[in-house]
Amino acid sequence: MPQMVVRIKVKDYISQKNMRMSQDFLDKLEEMVRSIIDKAIERAKANNRNTVMPRDL
């Protein structure tokens, strides 16, 4: 599967907060992002739409 989350952007953001990031954090974040998107897609489909919108989140 293609990567959804840009590793360096997440790492930079966390670094700005004076924290470090483990690799398994990014793996879990990827999983959560995919789940959120999948749920939004299902909601859009349930409302007979082909466009995912903020309200689907």
C-alpha positions in Angstrom: 0.0 0.0 0.0 1.2 3.5 -0.7 2.3 5.6 2.2 -0.4 8.1 3.3 1.5 10.1 5.9 4.7 11.9 5.1 7.3 10.7 7.6 9.6 13.7 7.6 6.7 16.1 8.1 5.4 14.2 11.1 8.9 13.8 12.5 9.6 17.6 12.0 6.4 18.5 13.8 7.2 16.2 16.7 10.7 17.6 16.8 9.4 21.1 17.0 7.7 20.0 20.2 11.1 18.8 21.6 10.1 15.1 21.3 11.3 12.1 19.3 9.3 9.6 17.2 9.6 5.9 17.2 9.0 4.0 13.9 6.0 2.1 15.3 4.4 5.4 16.0 4.3 6.2 12.3 3.0 2.7 11.5 0.1 3.2 13.9 -0.6 6.7 12.6 -0.8 5.3 9.1 -3.3 2.7 10.3 -5.4 5.3 12.0 -5.4 7.6 9.0 -6.5 4.8 6.7 -9.3 3.8 9.1 -10.6 7.4 9.3 -10.6 7.7 5.5 -12.3 4.3 5.1 -15.0 5.3 7.5 -15.5 8.7 5.7 -15.8 6.8 2.4 -18.4 4.5 3.8 -20.4 7.4 5.1 -20.3 9.2 1.8 -21.4 6.0 0.0 -24.3 5.6 2.5 -25.4 9.1 1.6 -25.3 8.3 -2.1 -22.3 10.5 -2.8 -19.1 9.9 -4.7 -17.4 12.9 -2.9 -16.0 12.6 0.5 -16.6 15.7 2.5 -15.5 17.1 5.9 -18.9 16.1 7.4 -18.0 12.5 6.6 -15.4 12.6 9.3 
